[in-house]
Amino acid sequence: MTQISKRGAALGTENAFVVLAEVERLRSAGKDIVSFCIGQPDISTPAHICEAAIQAIKDGHTGYTPSAGIQPLRNAVANYINRTRKVDVDADDVICGCGAKPFIGYTIQAVTDHNVKNEVIYPVPGFPIYESQIRANGAIPVALPLRKNLDFHFDLEELADRINSKTRLIIINSPHNPTGVVFDRNYLEKLAEIIAPWENLWVLSDEPYYAFVYEQEFVSIASIKDMLERTVIVDSVSKTYSMTGWRVGYAVNKKLAPVFSRMVTNTDSCAPHPNQYAALTALSGNQDSVENMRNKFRSRRDHIVDGLNSIPGIQCRLPEGAFYAWPDVTELCEKAGIKDSVKLAERLLHEAGVAVLADAHFGSPLKVEGQHLRFSYACPLKQIDLGLQRIRNFVQSLL
Ligand SMILES: Cc1ncc(COP(=O)(O)O)c(C=O)c1O
């Protein structure tokens, strides 16, 4: 009988897509659902970026490109990264691909070997693809909790305890999905101090929410002393320019660039050619749309956090970045006799017509950290208000 490999079976999924499919199913059955599930801006890709892709098609830029990406895009990414991350990288260090996501798996494949007990440290809660790719590639996932009592930062002693001679990679993600936490320079310097003595330890800095930091300065760990060489900066045009479906992202690291280039050759061949021209215009053209989107998201953030905090049993911290709110619903679950956040999310979907994700969708939650939900507020204010009103009514009917 044919069998599926352990690798194939070990691949996890991203529950946002699973819940999204359920939302679509309910909607097509005539149900009215307010969705806070999907992590993508509700704003159209700016017109000048779309025009660049149309022009590229008219100019015949429709064939394969070098796997690393067209040279003008690699140059533009290097300039952009130097400008926004305050580092000094060359275009040769940049490899373009189909979004930021493939580079998570590529990095794990490039720095760990299969079944030799190489360990990878990753945040929980965190983007589910980290654990999925670590497992599927035969490395050992080492979850590092973001602690509620430390404002959803790692406990630095816990980090130090988890690093050993088998640790090959630590993944950090700031601004963070799902908590919206942003690591400041002081904290990143402390992380770097712990990492520095371990010579064979890489850092994957997953930065697709770079542009969505609301009050403070964005700092990449790559800009901290001695960190650039061992850090893979991963970013994309997906969120910053509202281009999730265009599938253009990139990774930056001198030593790994040739490996990434071969990985792209072995998988997608290259990112879509016309879309590389669109990304080039996005990164090097007018940046007003980014500023506008950031301002819009900041007022939505304030609105949804205030609204959530006004509902009995819900407490929500003000996230400093990304476009996610991460309310603590422990008290609500306890008072309403609901087992946990997964059950609460299910009931919100089916009884209140509101779709959200639960903490369990971002790695196995620790009991001591309580129950949380994730709301993506990348949706219009009107929808936020309608969703909040539905939750308020639902909660009132329970308490
Ligand atoms: C933390 C994180 N990393 C990476 C990605 C992948 O983004 P993309 O592949 O669209 O660039 C996402 C998308 O939701 C994300 O939340």
The ligand as a Gaussian input file, in Angstrom:
#p B3LYP/6-31G(d) Opt

LIG

0 1
 C        4.514000      36.328000      11.167000
 C        4.314000      36.124000       9.715000
 N        5.358000      35.755000       8.960000
 C        5.235000      35.554000       7.646000
 C        4.028000      35.718000       7.013000
 C        3.934000      35.421000       5.537000
 O        3.695000      36.538000       4.778000
 P        3.874000      36.516000       3.182000
 O        4.322000      35.171000       2.776000
 O        2.548000      36.891000       2.612000
 O        4.921000      37.532000       2.891000
 C        2.905000      36.094000       7.754000
 C        1.567000      36.202000       7.117000
 O        0.545000      36.232000       7.729000
 C        3.056000      36.303000       9.148000
 O        2.022000      36.665000       9.917000

